[in-house]
Amino acid sequence: MTTTMTSGYQRLFTLYVLRHGETGFNQLGIVQGAGVDAPLSNIGFIQAMGVGSVFRGLQSSSSSDLSPWQIYCSTMKRTMESLHGFLLGFELDNFDLGPDSTPPPRTPPATSTFS
């Protein structure tokens, strides 16, 4: 939890940092950087959906207020696919990926290069 002072009152917020799900290159032990735009494996998409499920549980908990959220995501395939898996099952009232983007699909990718 991070604390900042703003206009004489204390403002608290929680920052969650999530990593993308597994890619086929991860399975092969290949290190990826910004120059490699590998898609998620099927396992990676399932991992992303699992993390989303945990956050849906936090959101519905009476002891936690996770609304509103601000989500920042790289435009790499593996991170966008992870975001798509994460958001499955959420009721999205206000969703904006920017002027050149569309909301994420509501289904997992049909196939993956790696399984």
C-alpha positions in Angstrom: 0.0 0.0 0.0 1.3 3.5 -0.9 0.5 6.7 0.9 0.6 10.2 -0.7 -0.3 13.6 0.7 -2.6 15.6 -1.4 -4.0 19.0 -0.4 -3.6 18.3 3.3 -5.3 14.9 3.5 -4.0 11.5 3.2 -4.8 9.4 0.1 -4.3 5.7 0.2 -4.2 3.3 -2.8 -3.1 -0.2 -3.6 -1.0 -1.0 -6.6 -1.2 -4.4 -8.1 1.5 -5.4 -10.6 0.7 -8.5 -12.7 2.9 -10.3 -15.2 1.6 -11.9 -18.4 0.7 -15.6 -18.5 2.9 -18.3 -19.9 4.0 -18.2 -23.6 5.2 -21.0 -25.7 8.7 -19.5 -25.5 8.5 -19.7 -21.7 7.8 -23.4 -22.1 10.9 -23.8 -24.3 13.1 -21.8 -21.9 13.6 -18.9 -24.4 14.0 -15.5 -22.7 11.8 -12.9 -24.3 12.2 -9.2 -24.4 10.5 -6.3 -26.0 11.7 -7.5 -29.4 9.8 -10.8 -29.2 6.0 -10.6 -29.5 5.0 -14.2 -28.6 1.3 -15.1 -27.9 0.2 -16.8 -24.8 0.0 -20.6 -24.6 -3.3 -22.2 -23.7 -1.9 -22.6 -20.1 -1.0 -18.8 -20.1 -4.6 -17.9 -21.0 -5.9 -20.2 -18.2 -3.5 -18.5 -15.8 -4.8 -15.1 -16.8 -8.4 -16.2 -16.3 -7.4 -17.6 -12.8 -6.0 -14.3 -11.7 -9.1 -12.5 -13.0 -11.2 -14.9 -10.9 -9.2 -14.0 -7.8 -9.7 -10.3 -8.4 -13.4 -10.8 -9.0 -13.5 -12.4 -5.5 -11.7 -9.4 -4.1 -14.1 -7.0 -5.8 -17.1 -8.8 -4.4 -15.6 -8.9 -0.9 -17.2 -6.5 1.6 -13.8 -5.8 3.1 -12.2 -4.6 -0.2 -13.0 -1.7 -2.5 -11.3 -2.2 -5.8 -13.5 0.2 -7.8 -12.8 2.2 -9.9 -9.8 0.5 -11.4 -7.2 2.0 -13.7 -5.5 -0.7 -15.8 -2.3 -0.1 -17.7 -1.1 -2.7 -20.2 1.6 -3.1 -22.8 0.5 -3.6 -26.4 2.6 -6.8 -26.7 0.4 -9.8 -27.7 1.2 -11.7 -24.5 0.1 -8.8 -22.2 -3.0 -8.0 -24.2 -4.1 -11.6 -24.3 -3.4 -11.8 -20.5 -5.6 -8.7 -20.0 -8.4 -10.4 -22.1 -8.3 -13.5 -20.0 -8.1 -11.4 -16.8 -11.3 -9.5 -17.8 -13.4 -12.5 -18.7 -16.4 -12.6 -16.3 -16.2 -9.0 -15.2 -19.2 -6.7 -15.8 -17.6 -3.7 -17.5 -19.5 -0.5 -17.2 -16.8 1.8 -18.6 -14.1 0.3 -20.7 -11.7 2.2 -23.0 -8.6 0.8 -24.7 -8.0 4.1 -26.6 -9.0 5.4 -30.0 -7.6 2.6 -32.1 -8.7 -0.3 -30.0 -11.8 -2.4 -29.3 -12.9 -4.1 -26.1 -11.4 -7.5 -25.5 -13.1 -10.6 -26.9 -15.3 -12.5 -24.4 -13.8 -15.9 -25.3 -10.4 -17.5 -25.2 -8.3 -17.6 -28.3 -9.4 -20.6 -30.5 -5.9 -22.1 -30.7 -2.4 -21.3 -29.7 0.9 -22.0 -31.5 1.9 -23.8 -28.4 -0.2 -25.9 -26.0 
